[in-house]
């Protein structure tokens, strides 16, 4: 089953995107917030919907674009 901590984390991260939600998503989000305030642990269906909403708005950062700033210069290491 899913933990209460995990559902809280998802709801908190989605809070900043409330203004971008469609009306359907907002209704779902409000329902999930209400259930969370009642300290209910989400069932698998509710958690799946929450994860889908989370994945839609929260995109993982592509760390590869920062590699050029942190690469070691191997030429100077070989000359030592």
FIVOZA-723256 format. One record per atom (N, C-alpha, C): residue number from 1; chain; atom name; x, z, y. Coordinates in nm, 4 decimals. Each point is the difference from the previous one (the first is absolute). Layout:
PT pos unit site       c1       c3       c2
PT NUM    A   CA        X        Z        Y
...
//
This chain:
PT pos unit site       c1       c3       c2
PT   1    A    N   0.0848   0.0000  -0.1193
PT   1    A   CA  -0.0848   0.0000   0.1193
PT   1    A    C   0.0886   0.0000   0.1246
PT   2    A    N  -0.0591  -0.0252   0.1110
PT   2    A   CA   0.0730  -0.0074   0.1258
PT   2    A    C   0.0020   0.1364   0.0667
PT   3    A    N   0.1065   0.0254   0.0713
PT   3    A   CA   0.0142   0.1306   0.0632
PT   3    A    C  -0.0660   0.0020   0.1374
PT   4    A    N  -0.0367   0.1184   0.0391
PT   4    A   CA  -0.0613   0.0199   0.1314
PT   4    A    C   0.1017  -0.0317   0.1097
PT   5    A    N   0.1248   0.0294  -0.0249
PT   5    A   CA   0.1069  -0.0279   0.0968
PT   5    A    C   0.0149  -0.1499   0.0236
PT   6    A    N  -0.0092  -0.0769  -0.1074
PT   6    A   CA   0.0125  -0.1448   0.0100
PT   6    A    C  -0.1136  -0.0596   0.0823
PT   7    A    N  -0.1225   0.0452  -0.0231
PT   7    A   CA  -0.1134  -0.0537   0.0761
PT   7    A    C   0.0104   0.0392   0.1468
PT   8    A    N   0.0470   0.1208   0.0296
PT   8    A   CA   0.0190   0.0420   0.1396
PT   8    A    C   0.1018  -0.0891   0.0696
PT   9    A    N   0.1093  -0.0311  -0.0706
PT   9    A   CA   0.1054  -0.0843   0.0563
PT   9    A    C  -0.0543  -0.1383   0.0364
PT  10    A    N  -0.0778  -0.0580  -0.0915
PT  10    A   CA  -0.0584  -0.1312   0.0262
PT  10    A    C  -0.0954   0.0050   0.1195
PT  11    A    N  -0.0833   0.1010   0.0071
PT  11    A   CA  -0.0964   0.0105   0.1097
PT  11    A    C   0.0701   0.0208   0.1339
PT  12    A    N   0.1063   0.0799   0.0010
PT  12    A   CA   0.0732   0.0238   0.1249
PT  12    A    C   0.0699  -0.1257   0.0496
PT  13    A    N   0.0573  -0.0777  -0.0903
PT  13    A   CA   0.0683  -0.1220   0.0436
PT  13    A    C  -0.0988  -0.1061   0.0480
PT  14    A    N  -0.1206   0.0010  -0.0556
PT  14    A   CA  -0.1004  -0.0976   0.0429
PT  14    A    C  -0.0634   0.0365   0.1342
PT  15    A    N   0.0159   0.1236   0.0419
PT  15    A   CA  -0.0642   0.0461   0.1228
PT  15    A    C   0.0380  -0.0865   0.1216
PT  16    A    N   0.1248  -0.0451   0.0064
PT  16    A   CA   0.0427  -0.0809   0.1149
PT  16    A    C  -0.0593  -0.1402   0.0007
PT  17    A    N  -0.0555  -0.0423  -0.1116
PT  17    A   CA  -0.0543  -0.1351  -0.0102
PT  17    A    C  -0.1522  -0.0030   0.0087
PT  18    A    N  -0.0609   0.1126   0.0327
PT  18    A   CA  -0.1473   0.0070   0.0054
PT  18    A    C  -0.0604  -0.1070   0.0893
PT  19    A    N   0.0617  -0.0267   0.1119
PT  19    A   CA  -0.0569  -0.0966   0.0949
PT  19    A    C   0.0046  -0.1434  -0.0528
PT  20    A    N   0.0818  -0.0256  -0.1019
PT  20    A   CA   0.0110  -0.1340  -0.0571
PT  20    A    C  -0.0960  -0.0240  -0.1158
PT  21    A    N  -0.0672   0.1050  -0.0468
PT  21    A   CA  -0.0888  -0.0119  -0.1146
PT  21    A    C  -0.1228  -0.0831   0.0336
PT  22    A    N  -0.0491  -0.0706  -0.1014
PT  22    A   CA  -0.1298  -0.0652   0.0125
PT  22    A    C  -0.1060   0.1093  -0.0144
PT  23    A    N  -0.1229  -0.0335   0.0267
PT  23    A   CA  -0.1057   0.1017  -0.0082
PT  23    A    C  -0.0154   0.0537  -0.1428
PT  24    A    N   0.0157  -0.0867  -0.0989
PT  24    A   CA  -0.0081   0.0421  -0.1398
PT  24    A    C   0.1137   0.0968  -0.0348
PT  25    A    N   0.1201  -0.0366   0.0449
PT  25    A   CA   0.1164   0.0856  -0.0256
PT  25    A    C  -0.0129   0.1334   0.0718
PT  26    A    N  -0.0557  -0.0024   0.1197
PT  26    A   CA  -0.0175   0.1231   0.0762
PT  26    A    C  -0.0996   0.0923  -0.0698
PT  27    A    N  -0.1079  -0.0569  -0.0529
PT  27    A   CA  -0.0975   0.0803  -0.0739
PT  27    A    C   0.0642   0.0652  -0.1229
PT  28    A    N   0.0787  -0.0782  -0.0716
PT  28    A   CA   0.0699   0.0527  -0.1170
PT  28    A    C   0.0969   0.1098   0.0405
PT  29    A    N   0.0755  -0.0248   0.1066
PT  29    A   CA   0.0991   0.0970   0.0480
PT  29    A    C  -0.0680   0.1312   0.0416
PT  30    A    N  -0.1103  -0.0105   0.0716
PT  30    A   CA  -0.0730   0.1210   0.0419
PT  30    A    C  -0.0523   0.0770  -0.1210
PT  31    A    N  -0.0486  -0.0724  -0.0990
PT  31    A   CA  -0.0476   0.0636  -0.1228
PT  31    A    C   0.1133   0.0741  -0.0704
PT  32    A    N   0.1151  -0.0645  -0.0072
PT  32    A   CA   0.1151   0.0628  -0.0652
PT  32    A    C   0.0502   0.1210   0.0781
PT  33    A    N  -0.0024  -0.0089   0.1324
PT  33    A   CA   0.0399   0.1138   0.0848
PT  33    A    C  -0.0950   0.1172  -0.0241
PT  34    A    N  -0.1289  -0.0299  -0.0056
PT  34    A   CA  -0.0990   0.1059  -0.0225
PT  34    A    C   0.0211   0.0672  -0.1350
PT  35    A    N   0.0250  -0.0808  -0.1020
PT  35    A   CA   0.0255   0.0567  -0.1331
PT  35    A    C   0.1277   0.0827  -0.0006
PT  36    A    N   0.0981  -0.0442   0.0769
PT  36    A   CA   0.1259   0.0752   0.0077
PT  36    A    C  -0.0201   0.1337   0.0715
PT  37    A    N  -0.0815  -0.0003   0.1052
PT  37    A   CA  -0.0279   0.1247   0.0720
PT  37    A    C  -0.0756   0.0996  -0.0872
PT  38    A    N  -0.0810  -0.0524  -0.0909
PT  38    A   CA  -0.0707   0.0863  -0.0948
PT  38    A    C   0.0921   0.0455  -0.1135
PT  39    A    N   0.1264  -0.0423   0.0100
PT  39    A   CA   0.1046   0.0330  -0.0971
PT  39    A    C  -0.0324  -0.0473  -0.1404
PT  40    A    N  -0.0626  -0.1170  -0.0065
PT  40    A   CA  -0.0252  -0.0627  -0.1287
PT  40    A    C   0.1224  -0.0808  -0.0385
PT  41    A    N   0.0318   0.0014  -0.1264
PT  41    A   CA   0.1061  -0.0866  -0.0474
PT  41    A    C  -0.0641  -0.1341  -0.0351
PT  42    A    N   0.0589  -0.1081   0.0470
PT  42    A   CA  -0.0586  -0.1325  -0.0193
PT  42    A    C   0.0047  -0.0399  -0.1470
PT  43    A    N  -0.1045  -0.0714  -0.0422
PT  43    A   CA   0.0011  -0.0566  -0.1335
PT  43    A    C   0.0818  -0.1290   0.0022
PT  44    A    N   0.0143  -0.0633  -0.1134
PT  44    A   CA   0.0865  -0.1184  -0.0087
PT  44    A    C  -0.0519  -0.1169   0.0842
PT  45    A    N  -0.1319  -0.0150   0.0098
PT  45    A   CA  -0.0576  -0.1102   0.0773
PT  45    A    C   0.0269   0.0201   0.1496
PT  46    A    N  -0.0234   0.1210   0.0490
PT  46    A   CA   0.0227   0.0284   0.1417
PT  46    A    C   0.1480  -0.0113   0.0344
PT  47    A    N   0.0854   0.0474  -0.0892
PT  47    A   CA   0.1443  -0.0082   0.0251
PT  47    A    C   0.0468  -0.1447  -0.0013
PT  48    A    N  -0.0577  -0.0822  -0.0859
PT  48    A   CA   0.0354  -0.1419  -0.0058
PT  48    A    C  -0.0366  -0.0678   0.1323
PT  49    A    N  -0.1182   0.0293   0.0516
PT  49    A   CA  -0.0432  -0.0580   0.1279
PT  49    A    C   0.0896   0.0476   0.1142
PT  50    A    N   0.0380   0.1266  -0.0036
PT  50    A   CA   0.0890   0.0538   0.1029
PT  50    A    C   0.1362  -0.0679  -0.0059
PT  51    A    N   0.0532  -0.0211  -0.1189
PT  51    A   CA   0.1294  -0.0673  -0.0150
PT  51    A    C  -0.0080  -0.1450   0.0468
PT  52    A    N  -0.1101  -0.0673  -0.0299
PT  52    A   CA  -0.0172  -0.1386   0.0451
PT  52    A    C  -0.0021  -0.0068   0.1523
PT  53    A    N  -0.0712   0.0922   0.0616
PT  53    A   CA  -0.0052   0.0056   0.1458
PT  53    A    C   0.1383   0.0306   0.0560
PT  54    A    N   0.0694   0.0918  -0.0617
PT  54    A   CA   0.1357   0.0375   0.0424
PT  54    A    C   0.0941  -0.1195  -0.0110
PT  55    A    N  -0.0036  -0.0706  -0.1131
PT  55    A   CA   0.0888  -0.1145  -0.0217
PT  55    A    C  -0.0306  -0.1156   0.0946
PT  56    A    N  -0.1229  -0.0102   0.0429
PT  56    A   CA  -0.0380  -0.1073   0.0921
PT  56    A    C   0.0637   0.0210   0.1377
PT  57    A    N   0.0056   0.1243   0.0464
PT  57    A   CA   0.0475   0.0271   0.1349
PT  57    A    C   0.1446   0.0498   0.0073
PT  58    A    N   0.0496   0.0595  -0.1050
PT  58    A   CA   0.1360   0.0530   0.0003
PT  58    A    C   0.0869  -0.0936  -0.0828
PT  59    A    N   0.0883  -0.0712   0.0668
PT  59    A   CA   0.0906  -0.0921  -0.0675
PT  59    A    C   0.1378   0.0649  -0.0087
PT  60    A    N   0.0643  -0.0077  -0.1181
PT  60    A   CA   0.1343   0.0563  -0.0114
PT  60    A    C   0.0985  -0.0792   0.0859
PT  61    A    N   0.0960   0.0678   0.0546
PT  61    A   CA   0.0986  -0.0623   0.0869
PT  61    A    C   0.1000  -0.0774  -0.0839
PT  62    A    N   0.0308  -0.1211   0.0426
PT  62    A   CA   0.0995  -0.0818  -0.0684
PT  62    A    C   0.1384   0.0441   0.0454
PT  63    A    N   0.0665   0.0779  -0.0817
PT  63    A   CA   0.1293   0.0568   0.0366
PT  63    A    C   0.1125  -0.1031  -0.0022
PT  64    A    N  -0.0209  -0.1128  -0.0647
PT  64    A   CA   0.1063  -0.0993  -0.0110
PT  64    A    C   0.0386  -0.0586   0.1359
PT  65    A    N  -0.0905   0.0021   0.0950
PT  65    A   CA   0.0343  -0.0554   0.1308
PT  65    A    C   0.0964   0.0896   0.0772
PT  66    A    N   0.0203   0.1230  -0.0463
PT  66    A   CA   0.0939   0.0911   0.0654
PT  66    A    C   0.1364   0.0014  -0.0679
PT  67    A    N   0.0145  -0.0725  -0.1084
PT  67    A   CA   0.1259  -0.0001  -0.0747
PT  67    A    C   0.1175  -0.0463   0.0842
PT  68    A    N  -0.0208  -0.0950   0.0872
PT  68    A   CA   0.1117  -0.0535   0.0793
PT  68    A    C   0.0607   0.1056   0.0925
PT  69    A    N  -0.0766   0.1019   0.0335
PT  69    A   CA   0.0514   0.1044   0.0881
PT  69    A    C   0.0815   0.1051  -0.0755
PT  70    A    N  -0.0167   0.0086  -0.1305
PT  70    A   CA   0.0626   0.1075  -0.0764
PT  70    A    C   0.0945  -0.0488  -0.1091
PT  71    A    N   0.0295  -0.1278  -0.0031
PT  71    A   CA   0.0903  -0.0510  -0.1022
PT  71    A    C   0.1426   0.0411   0.0314
PT  72    A    N   0.0732   0.0328  -0.1044
PT  72    A   CA   0.1410   0.0333   0.0159
PT  72    A    C   0.0796  -0.1285   0.0075
PT  73    A    N   0.1011   0.0034   0.0787
PT  73    A   CA   0.0874  -0.1154   0.0114
PT  73    A    C   0.1060   0.0114  -0.1084
PT  74    A    N  -0.0105  -0.0784  -0.1060
PT  74    A   CA   0.0879   0.0088  -0.1148
PT  74    A    C   0.1410  -0.0495   0.0301
PT  75    A    N   0.0157  -0.0865   0.0982
PT  75    A   CA   0.1337  -0.0523   0.0343
PT  75    A    C   0.0927   0.1122   0.0472
PT  76    A    N  -0.0506   0.0907   0.0810
PT  76    A   CA   0.0846   0.1074   0.0509
PT  76    A    C   0.0322   0.1018  -0.1091
PT  77    A    N  -0.0890   0.0163  -0.0977
PT  77    A   CA   0.0247   0.0925  -0.1105
PT  77    A    C   0.1120  -0.0522  -0.0898
PT  78    A    N   0.0085  -0.1316  -0.0188
PT  78    A   CA   0.1003  -0.0590  -0.0884
PT  78    A    C   0.1392   0.0046   0.0627
PT  79    A    N   0.0078  -0.0015   0.1316
PT  79    A   CA   0.1301  -0.0026   0.0683
PT  79    A    C   0.0648   0.1382   0.0045
PT  80    A    N  -0.0709   0.1038  -0.0280
PT  80    A   CA   0.0552   0.1354   0.0082
PT  80    A    C   0.0872   0.0353  -0.1154
//
